[in-house]
Amino acid sequence: MSGAAVLVVDDEPGYRDLLEAVLKARGHAVDCAASAREALKLFSPERHRLVLTDLELPGEDGLGLIEALKDASPDAQVLVMTSRRDLSPASAAMRRGAYAFVLKPWEPEEIVTLAEQALTRGRGDAIAAVYEAARAVFASARLETLLPRIAELAAGLLEAENVSIMVAHGERLKVVAAHGPGAAER
């Protein structure tokens, strides 16, 4: 799942820089902050689908940051990192809505795997929302106007340039609605 914008929050430059490099190498846009206050200034619910944060931060701790992020964007995925061997703060982070936590020092592949899983989870929630909305509307709307709108919404949620809705017609597929460049030609 490349291309998602990620916010990395860690007051330790070594961890922050390594995360930035690893995530950029996977095609993600990465913004970095050294404190909860800086993270809240940078965080954009429209841009950041994932936040990787340390629990021990100067000023407000990571738990307060998680609450503020979830208040601003309940769908944002948060991955928590900690060097504390006492896991009660990490489990408190999970209760506040964090997707997962990882102990420092971590392996880059471990973080990438968890980040990709968190982004997939967030995408699955969006797809489920589209499905439920479509189900509710199908009962009362005309398909000629509804299907192009569903394709448009799906393109936005999935960050896709082109979306097509197809139905099986015998052994062939027929495009019944499309959104994106050239969609009017279909």
DOZARO-13211 format. One record per residue (C-alpha): z, y negated, x. Coordinates in steps of 0.25 Angstrom, whole numbers, padded with zeros to 4 digits, always signed. Layout:
BEGIN
ZYX ...
This chain:
BEGIN
+0000+0000+0000 -0005-0011+0009 -0006-0026+0007 +0007-0029-0001 +0015-0041+0004 +0028-0037+0010 +0040-0046+0013 +0049-0041+0025 +0063-0047+0026 +0071-0044+0039 +0079-0053+0048 +0076-0044+0060 +0062-0048+0065 +0059-0035+0072 +0060-0027+0058 +0053-0039+0051 +0041-0040+0061 +0039-0024+0061 +0039-0024+0046 +0029-0035+0045 +0020-0028+0056 +0021-0014+0049 +0018-0019+0035 +0007-0029+0039 +0000-0017+0047 +0000-0010+0033 -0007-0021+0027 +0005-0029+0020 +0007-0043+0020 +0021-0046+0026 +0030-0058+0025 +0043-0058+0032 +0057-0064+0031 +0069-0064+0039 +0079-0067+0028 +0081-0065+0013 +0080-0080+0011 +0066-0080+0018 +0062-0067+0011 +0064-0074-0003 +0056-0086+0001 +0045-0077+0005 +0045-0067-0006 +0034-0068-0016 +0035-0058-0028 +0019-0059-0029 +0017-0056-0014 +0028-0047-0009 +0028-0033-0015 +0038-0028-0005 +0050-0033+0003 +0056-0026+0015 +0069-0032+0018 +0081-0030+0027 +0095-0029+0020 +0102-0037+0030 +0096-0051+0030 +0102-0065+0034 +0107-0073+0023 +0105-0065+0010 +0104-0050+0012 +0093-0041+0008 +0100-0037-0005 +0099-0051-0010 +0085-0052-0006 +0081-0039-0014 +0088-0045-0026 +0080-0058-0025 +0067-0051-0022 +0069-0042-0034 +0073-0054-0043 +0060-0061-0038 +0051-0048-0039 +0057-0035-0045 +0044-0028-0041 +0045-0031-0026 +0048-0019-0018 +0060-0021-0008 +0062-0012+0004 +0075-0014+0011 +0078-0012+0026 +0092-0011+0032 +0099-0007+0045 +0112-0005+0038 +0116+0010+0037 +0125+0007+0025 +0115+0009+0014 +0123+0002+0003 +0115-0011+0005 +0102-0003+0005 +0106+0004-0008 +0110-0009-0014 +0096-0014-0010 +0090-0002-0018 +0098-0006-0030 +0093-0020-0030 +0078-0015-0030 +0074-0012-0016 +0064-0001-0015 +0070+0006-0003 +0077+0004+0010 +0075+0008+0024 +0085+0008+0036 +0082+0000+0049 +0077+0004+0059 +0065+0009+0051 +0052+0015+0054 +0040+0006+0051 +0033+0018+0043 +0046+0019+0035 +0045+0005+0030 +0030+0005+0028 +0032+0018+0019 +0043+0012+0011 +0035-0001+0010 +0023+0006+0005 +0031+0014-0005 +0038+0002-0010 +0025-0005-0012 +0019+0007-0019 +0031+0007-0029 +0029-0008-0032 +0014-0005-0035 +0018+0007-0044 +0027-0002-0052 +0016-0012-0054 +0006-0001-0058 +0016+0004-0068 +0018-0010-0074 +0003-0011-0076 +0002+0003-0082 +0014-0001-0092 +0007-0014-0095 -0006-0008-0098 +0000+0003-0107 +0007-0008-0115 -0005-0017-0117 -0016-0006-0119 -0010-0003-0133 -0014-0017-0138 -0025-0023-0130 -0040-0022-0129 -0044-0014-0117 -0056-0023-0114 -0047-0034-0111 -0035-0026-0106 -0041-0017-0095 -0047-0029-0087 -0033-0036-0087 -0026-0023-0083 -0036-0022-0071 -0033-0036-0068 -0018-0034-0068 -0019-0021-0060 -0027-0028-0049 -0016-0038-0048 -0004-0028-0048 -0011-0019-0038 -0017-0030-0030 -0030-0024-0031 -0043-0032-0030 -0051-0023-0040 -0045-0014-0052 -0053-0006-0061 -0049+0002-0073 -0057+0014-0076 -0058+0025-0087 -0064+0038-0086 -0077+0039-0094 -0082+0053-0094 -0082+0057-0079 -0084+0042-0075 -0074+0031-0073 -0077+0018-0080 -0072+0005-0076 -0066-0002-0089 -0059-0014-0082 -0059-0020-0068 -0053-0032-0061 -0057-0038-0047 -0069-0043-0040 -0082-0038-0047 -0074-0033-0059 -0083-0040-0069 -0095-0032-0064 -0089-0019-0068 
